[in-house]
């Protein structure tokens, strides 16, 4: 798998920056990363403070990553120990109370996505067009079933049957 090669390369590419930690997040960490389609979501903890030379090295790193078709649009976050510390995220984050995902989903749909629908200029970017309907469908599952649904599950488990029903009804 080429994604594994990319993930193996990332720590090496970070080496000149002296990273303290590096993590994958988003679809890479969640298990629904689609090779050749999903963007790599990566976090690196760098020794602080961040100076101009560090910013330049990060820019060079990103230029190198973008040369790889699998990393054309990397979503990377760079933190310093003052911004992040402790154990890996899975070991140190508190459990989320049951009501919090539902509260977040409702506010995200109401305060971010619904107003965006009325602003046509925002829908000229592929990320909005791709993410809007998927985010709304994932929100509906979270609210109805009380769980987070991965994109891959959404496509296979819900879009597939919806297409089958449409084709059967109009064939």
N, C-alpha and C positions, 0 to 999 in steps of 0.2 A: 504494500500500500504506500503510495507516494506521500500521503499525509504523515505517516510515521517518519519518513525520511525528513520531511520539513520540521517536524517536532524534534527530531534528533539534532537537526542543524541549529535550531533557535538558541539553545544554551551556548553552543560554540560561537555563534555570531555575537552573543551577548558578552562573551568572555572579556573583551577589552574594557567593558564597562564595570567589571567586577561585581556581577549580580549576587545578591544575598539569597534570592529565591526566584523561581519562575513557576508560574501556574498557567494552566489552560482553564478557560471558563466558557460560558455560552454552550454552543452545540458540541464543541470538542469535549468539554467536561461532562455534558449531559448525555452523551451517547448518540445524538442524532445528527452529527456532522456528516454532510454529504460531500464526498471528495469531488473536487472540480466545480462545486456550486457554492458551498458554504465558505464564508470568510473565516480565517483563523482569528480566534479571540484569545489573546495572551496577556498575562500580567507579569511584569518583572519588578522586583524590589531591588533598587540600586542604592549603593552607599551615598549618603547625602554629604553636603548640600549639592544641588544640581547647579552646575556652572555652564557657561557658554560652550566650553569644550565638550561637555556631556551631551548637550543638545545637538551639537554637530555630529558626534558619534552616533547618536540615535538616528539622525537624518540619514547618515550613510548606511546604517543597518537597515532602515526601511527601504532605501533605494535597492539594496541587495535583495531584500525579501520580495519586493514588487517585481523583480526580474523573474521570479518563479511563478508560473501560471496559477499554482495553488495558493499563492499568497499575494495576489494582485492588489487586494484591498485589505491589508491587515488591520485589525482592530486591537491595538496594543495600548496598554496602560503602563505607565512607569511611575513607581512610587519610591519614596525614600523611607528609611526606618521611622522617621517622625510621622509619616503618614500611614504606615503599616508595620505591625510587629506581631510577634507571637507565633503560635503554631499554624499549621496549614488551615485553610478556611473550614474544612469539614470537621476539624478537631476543636475549633475555638468559637464557632458561631452558635448562638443560642437557638433553641428550637423555636419555630415560628408559631405563635398561637393560631388556632384554626380560623379566627375571624379576620386576621390580617391580610391574607391573600385576597379574600373577597372584597375587603375595603379598598385595597390597592387597585384591584381590577376595575371596580366601579369608578373610582376617581380618575384612573388613567383613561378609561373610555370617555367619561364625561368631560374631563378637563383638558385632555390632549387630543384624542382622536376625533371626537365629535366636532369641536371647533375647526379642526384641520379640514374636515370634509367640505366646509363652506369656503375654503381658500384655494381656489383652483390652481394658483401658481405653485402651491406646495405639491401638487400631484404630477409634476413634470419630471420628478426624480424617481428612478426605478425603485429605490429603497422604500419610498412611501407607498407606491403602487403594490409592491410585493408584500410589505409588512402590514399594511392597514387591514386587509381582509383576514390575513392569517392571525393577526393579533386579536381581532374581534372574535374570530372563531375559537381561539384558545381561551379568551375571556369567558365566552359562553360555557365552555366545558368546565372551567374552573368554578364558575358560579353554580352551574347545575349539579356537578358531580363532586365538588369540593376537592379537586386535585388539579395538578398541573399536567397538561398534555403536551407531549413533544410534537414538533412539526411533522416528523415522519409518521407518527401514530395518527395525527390528524388527517394526513393525506391518505394513508392506507385504510384507516378505519372509518373515515367519514366521507372524504371526497370520492373515494372509489365507489362506495355504495350509492352516493348521490348521482354520480355519472351513470352508473348501471340503471338506476331508476328512471333517469331522464331519457336514456336511450330506449329503454323498454316502453316507456309511455309514448314516445314519438316515432318509434321504428315502424 
